[in-house]
């Protein structure tokens, strides 16, 4: 299982107690702690629970998911039969007899369901609900085997199975399987967010690495890692873990923490500093158990598709592939932009006309607001939006920035902006003011999905890291919009944009477009 957790440099420097050299040291503690609480052992820290009581733990819904898969497949194959043959009786000859396609649909569903169970026999349940395309491999493998198996059966028995029905039934079956998996994955994410489902985990590593993981898990609970204890190690320059006796001592410590907390997983962060021998011996200690071991490769938040294992002298290294900004996927992305923006402009023409009329009737000035923005590689372009503010709103920015206590970083957003008109508040709430940017997408200034298009004055304040946002076209929507929009501070938005720029995929763009609908309806961060 691959993890891309932040390395030791993601947080501030860890404090070191010289007197504790050679022993595990405590993790960071809260500034204030009840006096009646007993002191924790110096090698362990159990993160505090939230104020709400913990609900009973639930198992991953593997069996219910298999039941819904079988039901969905039966519906798909039966619907394919009805769509292809209609309501009339249809069947196929097998030897001297024959069977109806209703029976064939049931048999195909049973075989398909069995193949799914076989395909995931060696797959950890967690991996079925993980993010990324790897979580769908069992569905694709079983579907390919079904298609090939039916073809071979037809050829071997000279059975004339309707190709038309098969061409409808197999894609329809795969489609309902994918939708079913997505629905169950969303359900699991909601259970994890509510802390009703997760893997009780002990985190082991350097103080900076443990703190970095704690920060990541606080922002994203979808991993299902429920940290019940932390083992923070000493300064390894003074107490090298590579020493055999020292390593055995620390492994024994980890085993005791696992037993004491009833943990089901171990995460090792800062593995490069902890030492190969320590990780190796921890894996030995976990043999014969169901406890999973996750090791951070210390490469930062990088997409798994850019990580490739490389064997060198019996050691597993990780090659980080360069960021792919061009190639076939970028061509397909541009084709998708052109097609969807053109269709959108035609389909939404009545809405666009109605909004433009409402703006003109309720406030003086043009209905469409034009503003210079910065696009790919720093090229400036004219961005189109429905005007949601009073005319001359740009001239008031300086005074508002000085009055806004929430203004942080180059990006300025004000929750109760006095420049916004009555109609503007409505169209901004549901992002209708952004729709004219479909013209920018059609022209190639922007993409449907990408980082937020910045102003020239914002770019002037960028450092070298922030300039990486300009490596790709800005987007009408993006990871920033589905993650909170204006509720995000500058640093959070920058991290999200850089993650997108360096790890984007066409399938990821489609997922963001789908999530945008929910983000717009919830109107979170829209002001």
N, C-alpha and C positions, 0 to 999 in steps of 0.2 A: 504494500500500500504506500503510495507516494505522498509525502507531505511537503508543503512549501511554506514553512513557518518562518517568521522573521528571525534573522540572525542576531548575534550578540550586540550588534551596533544599532538595533532598532530602539533601544531605550537608553536612558542615562546610565552613567557608570555605576556599577554595583559597589556597595561599601564592603570593605574587607576588614576582618578582625584578625590581626596578626596572632593573637593568642589562640585563635581557633584553628591554626594551621594543622593539617593532618586529620581534621574531623569535619563532618558535614556541618554547615552553618545554617542559621535560620533564614527563612525567606523574609521579605519586607513585611513588617507588621503595621497595623493601623496606628495612627498617631495616638488615639485614645482607646483604652480598653478597660472594661469593668474590672475593678480591683478584686472582686471575688472570683474572677476566672483564674483557674490554675495555669501556671506557666506551661507553655508548650515545650516539648522536647526540642533540643537545638538542631535536630536533623530533620524535622518534619513540620509542615504547616498545613493545616486543613483550612481551605478558603471558607470564609463565612457564608452561610446561606442567606438568602433573601428573607424578608420579613414573613412572606407567605409560607405556610407549612408545605412540606414536600408531599406530592401525591404519590400513590403507589406506582412502582415502576411497571411498565408494560413491555412485552416482548415485541420485536419487530414483526409486522403483520405479513409474514411470508405465506402462511397457509390461507388466510383470507384473500390475499392477492392471487394465489393460484386458483381459488374458487371463482373469483371474478374474471380471471383470464379464460377459464373454460366456458363460462357463461357468455362472455363477449365473443369468443370464437364461434360458438354455436349460433349466436345471433347474426354474426357476419356471414357465415357460410350459408345459413338459411335465407338471409336477405339476398345474397348473391344468386341463390337458386330461384328465388321469386323474381328478381330483376331480369334474369336471363331467360327463364322458361315460362314465367307467368304462373297462373294458377292451375294450368292443365297438368295431367299426370305425365311425368317424365321419368324414365329410368334408363339403366344401361344393362347390357347383357354380359353375364359372367358365366362362361361355360354353357351348360344347357339351361341355366336359369337366368334370373335377372333381379335387380333390386332398384328401388326408387331412389331418386337423388336426395330425398329426405333422410334415408338410411345412410347414404354416402356422406351427407353433411355431418351426421352424428359420428360416423366412423372417422372422418377426417379430423373432427374436433378432438376426439379421444386420442388419436395418434399424435396430433399436434401438442396436446396438453402433456402427454407422456414424454415427448421429446423435449419440451420445456423443462420438465423436472430433471431429465437426464443432463441437459445442457448446463443446469445450474447446480449439479450435484457437488461439485468441488468449489463452488463460489461462496465466499463468506456472505451471510445475509446483509451485512452492512454495505457491501459493494453493490447490491441490487438497488439500493436507494441513494447511491452516491451521485454527485454531480458529474457531468461529462458524458461523452458518448459510450464510455466503457460499461456503464450501467445497463446498456441495451444490447450487449453482445449476445446474451443468451437468447433474446428474442430473435435477433437476426440469424443466428446459427440454426435455431430450430426451424425457422421459416424456410431457410435455404434447403435444409434436409427434407422438409415436407414437400417442397416443389420438386426436388430431384427424385425423391422416393415415389411420388405419384407418377412421375414420368416413367421411371423404371418399371413400376408395377404395370402400367398400361402397356409398355412395350413387351414385357415378359409374358403377360397373359393375353395379349391381343385384345385387351378391353378398350373399347372406344369411349374413353372419358371425354366429355365435352371440353374442348380447349377454351371456348369462350367462358364457360362457367368457371373454369380453373383460373383464367386470367382475371376474373372479377373476384373470386373467393380468396385467393392468396393475398393480393394487395390489400383487400378489405380486412382480412384477418390480421395482417401486420399492422395496419393503421389502428385498429381497435386495441391491439396489444400495446402499442406505443402510447396511446391516449390513456389506457388503464394504468400503465407504469407511471406516467407523468402525474396522474391523479393520486396514486398511492405515495409517490415521492413527495408531493405537496402536503399530503396528510402527515407523513412522517416528519417533515420539516416543522409543521405546526405543533406536533407533539413535543419535538425537541425544544422549540421555542418556549413552550409551556413547562419545560423541565419534567415532563412525564415520560420521557424516553431518552435513553442515553447510555453511554459506556462509562462506568465508573473508572476513572483514570488517575494514575499516579504520574506526575511530571517530574523528570529528573534532568538536572543540568546546571549550568552556570546561572548566577543570579540574573544577569541581563537577559539570557535566553528564556528563563522561566517567566520573568516579568513581561517579556515580549509576547509570549504565548498567552499569558493571562489577558493581555490587552486585546489580542486577536479574538479570543473566545468571548470576551465581553461584548464585542461588536457583532459577532456572527456565531449563533448557536446551532447553525445547520449541520455542523460536523458531528454533533451528538456526543462530543467529548465532555464528560461531566467530571471535572477535576475535584477529587476528594482529598488529595494530599500532594504536597510538593516536597521534593528532596533537593535542596540547593547545595551544590558542592563548593569546596574551598577554591582558593586561587591555585590553579594547577601548576603555576610556575614554582610555587613553594612546596606543593605536595603532589607530585606527578602521579596521576591515576594509573599510568602504564605499569607501575611497579606491581608485581603479581600479588603480594600480600595486601597492598592497598586496594587493588581491584577486587579481590575476594571479599574484603571488608565491606566495600560499597555495594557489591552485588547482594551480599547477605542483608544489608540494610534495606535495599529495594524489596527483597523478598519479604521481609518483615512488614514493610509498609503495605504491600499487596495483601498479605494475609490479614493484617489488622483492619484494613478498610474494605475488605471484600472486593477489591478492584478487579476489573476485567480487561484493563489495558495499561500499557506503559508508554509514555512519550519521552524520548530522549532529545533534548534540545542542546545546541552547542556541542554536537557530537564530535566536531573536529577538535575541540579542546578537551572533551572528556576522554577521548582515546578509543581506538579501534578495539583494543582488548576488552575494555569495559563493555562496549556494545555487544561484542561477541559472546562474552560470558553471561550477559543478561539474557540473550537469546537461548543459550544453553539451559539456563535456569527455568525458562518458560516452556521447554520441551515437555510434551505430554499434558499440557494444560490448554485451556481455551483462551488464555490471556493473549491479546494481540500486542505486538511491539511495533511502534511507529518511531522512525528516526528522521529528524529534520535534516535535509541535505545542506542547509545553510546557504541557499542561493537566492533567498528572498521570495517575494510573491510572483512566481513564474508559472505559467501554464504548463501542465504536465506534458502537453504535446511537444514542448521545447526541451524536455528533459530526456536524455537518452543514456542508458547504462553503458559503461565502457569498462571492460575487464583488463586490468593491468597487473601482471604478476600475482594473480590470485585475489586481487583486491577489486572491489566494485567502485568505480568512480562514476561521476555524472557529467556528461557533456551538455552544456546549455547552448542550444542552437540560437543563432542570431534572430532578431526580430524580423518577421516577414511583412514587409510593407507593400510588396508588389506581387506579381505572379498571377496565376489563373484565378485565384479567389478574389483578387482585387478587381479583375475584369468582370467576374460574375456579380460582384458587389455593385459595380457601376451600372451594369445592365439592370439589376434589380432596382436601383435608384431611379433610373430613367422610366422604367415600366410603371412602378408603383406611384411615382410622383405625377406622371401624366394621367393615370387612371384616377388618382385622388383629386386632381384639379378639376377633371370633368365631373366626377361624381359629387363633389362638394360645391360645385358652382352656385347652386341656389343658396346654400348656407353662407358662402363667402359674400354674395351680393346682399343678403339680408343684414349681415354684421356690418358691412360697409355703410349701408343706409342708416342703421341705428347710430353709428358713430357720428356721421355727418349731421344727423338731426338733433343730437343731444349736446354737441360741443363744437365750437368753431375749429376749423382746420381740416387738413386732409385726412381721409380715412386710413390711408396706408402710411406708415412711418418708415422712413429710410435712414439707415445708419451704417457707418463704416465699421466693418468688423475685420478681424484678421483670420485668414484661412490657412490652408496647408502651406508649409515652408515659409510662413510669414507674409504671404501675398494678401493684400487688402482687397475687399469686395464690398459691394453694397447689399446689406441685408434688408429684407422686407418683412414688416410686421404690421398687424392692425394697430393703430394708435390707441393705446390704453391710458395715456397720460395727457395732461394739458399741453397745449402748444408751448414750445420753449422750455420743456422740462429739463433738458440737458444743462441749461444755464444755472439751474438750482442745485446741481449735484454737490458742489463744493460746500455750500452752507449745510446741506443735509448730512454730509459725511462727518462734519465737525460735531453735529448734534446727535449722531447715532452711536450709542455705546456698543452696539453689536457689530459695527463695521470692523472686519478683520481681514488682513491680506489685501491683495489688489482688487478683489471682487467686492462690489458694493451692492448690497441688497437690504432693503428696509421693510420691516413687517407692515407697518402702518404708514406707507408712503403717501404724503398729502398730495402728491402730483397725480395720483391715479383718479380717473373719472369714475362715475357710477357705472357706465357700461363697461369701462375698463376692468373694474373689479370682477364683473361676471365673466368676461372673456378670458381674463388671466386665471381665474379659478379653475377653468376647464381647458386651459391651454389653447383656446380658440385663436388667441392673438398670434400664435406661432404658425398658423396654417399657411399664410402667404409665403413662408419659407419653402414651400413645395416648389415655387418658381426657382429659388436658389438651388434646390436639389436638382431640378431639371437642367439648369444651366451648368451645373458642375461645380458651383462655388461650395456647396455643402453636400453631405450625404444624409440619408435617412437616419443613420445611426453613427454617432461619433461624439467626441468631446464637445462641451459647450463652446460656441463661437465667441471669443473674447474681444473686448474693445482694444484699440491701439494703446490707450493709457494703461490698461491692465498689463498688456504685453511688455510695455516699457519697464514695468516693475518686476518682470519675471527674472528668476535666476536661471542657471544652466539647466537645472532639473525641470523646472516648469516649462522651459522652451520645448521639451519633448512632447508636450501636448500638441504642438504644431506639425508633428510628423505625418499626420493624417487629416483628412477633411473633417471639419466640425460637423456636428449632427443636429438634425431636427429634434431627435431624442437621443438618449444615451444611457449609459450606466448611472450617470449622475442623476438623471430624472427619475429612474425607477428606484433609486436609493435614498430619496429624500429631497432632492432639488435644493431650494434655498434654505432648508433646515440644516444642510451640511455647512460646516465652516470651511474656510479656504483650504486648510491642510487635508481634511477628509475628502473634499472634492478633487483635489489634486491627485491624491493616492488612487482614487477610483478611476480618474481619467488616464493616468499612466498605466494602470493595470489593463485598461481597455486597449490603449495604443499598442502595448507590447505583446498582448496575448489575444488579439481579436481573431474571430473566425466567422465565417458566413453563418454557420448554425447559431453561433452566439448572438449575431445581429438579429436573426429571426426570433430568438428567445427574448431579446430586449424589446423588440417591436410588440411581441405578445404581452409582455409585462407592462408596457406603456399604457395599455388600455386600462388596466387596474389602477395604475398610478394616477392617471388623469381623473378617473372616477372618484378616487379617494381624495384628490386635490391636496395631498400632503406636500407642504413646502411651496405651494403655489401662491405667491404674493408679490 
